Amino acid sequence: MKKALWIFLLIVIGFTLALGLSNFRFSENPSSNVPNLVSSVTATSKDGRPTNVSLGSGLNGLADWSSQTPFLNFFKQTREWIPQCGDGSPAGCPGFDTKENDHLNLDANGYPKSLPATNDNSVKYRRVETVLFADGNPESIGRYIVMYDGEGTLTYSGAKKDEAVSKPGTEVIDISKEAGYVFLGISATNPNNHVRNIRVIRESQLDAFKAGEIFNPVWLEKIKAFKTVRFMDWMETNNSAQKEWSDRPKPEDYSWALEGAPIEIMVALANKLKANPWFNIPHQATDEYITNFAKIVKEKLDPSLTAYVEHSNEVWNWQFGQAQYANQQGRARWGDHGDAFMQWNGMKAAQICDIWKKDVFGDAQKHRVNCVISTQTPYKGLEEGLLNCPLWVAEGNAPCYQHGIDSYAITGYWSGDLGNPENIATVKSWLKDADGGFGKAFEQIKTGNLLKVGEDSLPDTKANYQYQLKVAQEKGLSLVAYEGGQSIAGSGGVENDEQLTQFFIELNRRPEMYEIYTQMLNDWKDSGGTLFNHFVDVGTPSKWGSWGALEYVTQNGSPKYNALIDFIKSNPQ
């Protein structure tokens, strides 16, 4: 996704058009009819499990530009092969990218089995390349061992090959801080023994890789405190094309940054960390897909861990294909009902839970599964169709929330509306203050009193917690946050204001952010919330937001990250 609020107005408009309703509000006044719910929080869920507060994290998406670097084999984060001109290409070949991906002759794992002959005029490309590291990735600097099976010629751009120690099948490259983009290419391959199984390992981590380790120990150290890891971005959940089990991502795929991480790798990480995994089932997944996915989790996940299972991600969010799909499916099934998409979402969440708990895990082991159903947090009342799904009930089914659902999930985002276009003149005037405007920005986040437009301060967010806790309790569910944290970013064109972008980035880096994050988490705890997932672990800031708790994996802490870790220490599980 990533969670930039610059698209939020579009979401609101799309939501209103789809529902054909006009009585939904963005949020409610904290002093309205929301009761004090803290005293009514129980210590256990409906099936007896503890509901104490805990802290997890989403994992940032896998990509060559990601500063997360979770794997020892960096090649697992590369992008699609880029077909390129070479010796023998016809005149007028467009150079860097011939856009002939449909003509690539790939094996089952995505490696080119052959390249065109110099006299083959049916295509223009003669070689392929992929991006190993994007421009400016702070984790790219170092010395790497490149290993591969088969016979052929690898090429490098942005990296220097050490010819003195390199040999066929094992090459050594150096990447400096001036490298920019780093490309790995194949300019020749033997069709009878083609280049495949490429591995790019940092020299200092080669022994660990040869010993069978999958994950970067530096990254593991940074995330080991989190009690849950949410795999939404790792699974490429938003706009997912996954449907058939036979087409799922596999460990042997040359890259896991294209279709998503394989289930086997996600389970291995959860077991390594002793952290509960949170899976997002693709919205088009067949029953076979859902069943086989659950079977692997049952077989391979440490029995002491709990698997959180959610249908897709933000099926209410009109920027994503899953929301459009749910709307189409719901209206096709039940007709022109304004919230058909949410009722269909609830139905799918119920059906997924039935498959996991009844068909796969069974009564004896269903406690290993926590089924999640998620709503759009500020829209109070939207959850009615999701949880009760009267159209599906009319077909003879129990309400959606009664199909083994354990947790009711919301977000915990706040921005103080600092990036709202209607507030920009005021926010920019703060930049002239002696402290550069940071004091007023934090006051706005904490109180919401300085800007005319918006209901996105910490008190507003806490009021949402309290409203949604009442909904959860009425259904006997635990309240969890599938994502949360700051969401300070420009919207409606403000994202292109370089001065404000830098201000927002520096605001995230300020020591005061520790206090803000601590207050956010204590508000969640005081409101009766249980599991809270920070949006992502590691991410480079940009005009679209500063979403990572850390900016790069070797960073020695940050105010946000330190607040998260200290909260975990103060609330042991």
Disulfide bonds with the S-S distance in Angstrom:
Cys85-Cys93 1.70
Cys353-Cys371 2.14
Cys389-Cys400 2.12
